[in-house]
Amino acid sequence: MIYLIATLTIKPGSLPAIMEAVMPCIEATRMEEGCISYDLLHSTTDENTLVFVERWTSQAAIDAHFEEPHLIAWRDAGEKFFTDRKIEIIHPDQIVEL
């Protein structure tokens, strides 16, 4: 199993718009082959921090996810609300930052 952790810092006040834009992506991603779980969490200590916690069966499944139209649409729609983002892919034996 491979974890992908994406930490997003968002512009103040943008959470409602982000949630509207991201929900179709979350629903579609959960049905992708190789997706074990795909959750979006809102920080309890920083209202402008969101964290995706994803579990995938393989790197190939993650690579395919990055090409999915629903992810591309979400990335394009949400990008204007991000002030920072960090993506980590955690394999059983290594961590890769993108």
N, C-alpha and C positions, 0 to 999 in steps of 0.2 A: 504494500500500500504506500502511496505517496501523498503527502500533504501539500497543499498550496495555501499560503497565508498571504492575503492581500490587505494591507493597511492603507486606508484612504483618509486623508485630511480634507475636509470639505469647507466651503465658504459658509460663514455664519448665516443661519436662516434658510439654507438650501435643502434641508432634510426632506421636507414634503415633496419637493420637485424630484429629488433623487429617488425617493421611494416609489413614486409613480413611474419613473423611467426604468427602474431596475426590476420591478416585479415580473414582467414578462420574461426577462432573462433568467431569473431565478427558477421560475416554473419550467421553462424549456430545458435549462441545464440539468435539472434533477431527473429528466427523462433521457439524458444522453447516455449512450453506451460507455461504460467505464466510470461513471459518476457513482460514488458510494454515498456521499453526502455533500451538500452545498448550502451553507448557512451564512447569512449576513447578520452580524452582531453590531449593536450600537454601544459604544463605550459608556460606562456608568460614571467615569471620572472626567471625560472630555466630550462635550456635546458635539464637537466637530470631528470626531474620529469614528470611522466605521471599519469593521474588520470582517472580511470574508474568510471563513474557515472551510476549506474544501478537502475532500478525500477522494482520491482517484485510484483506479486499479493499476495504471501504468503511465509512463511518460507519453506514450503514443496517444492515450486518451486525453491527456492535457493538451498535447499539440493539436489534436482534432478540435478540442473545445475552443482554442484560440482562433480557429477559422470559422466557427459557427456564426451564421448571420445574426442570431439573437445576441451574441456577445459583442459582435462588431457594432450593432445598433446601440446597445447599452453603453459601450465605451464612447461612441460618438456623442450620444445624448448627455452622458454624465460628465464628460471631460471639462466642460465649462464650469463645473461646480467644484472641481478638485484643486486644492492648492499644493498637495503633495501626495505621492503614492509610493509604496514599497511593496514589492512582490517577492516572496521567498518560496522556493520549492524545496521541501524537506523530504529527502530519501532516507531510508533506514541508515545509510552510512555517510550521508553528506547533506549540506545545505547549500543551495544555489540561489543567489540574489539576482533578480532581473532588473 
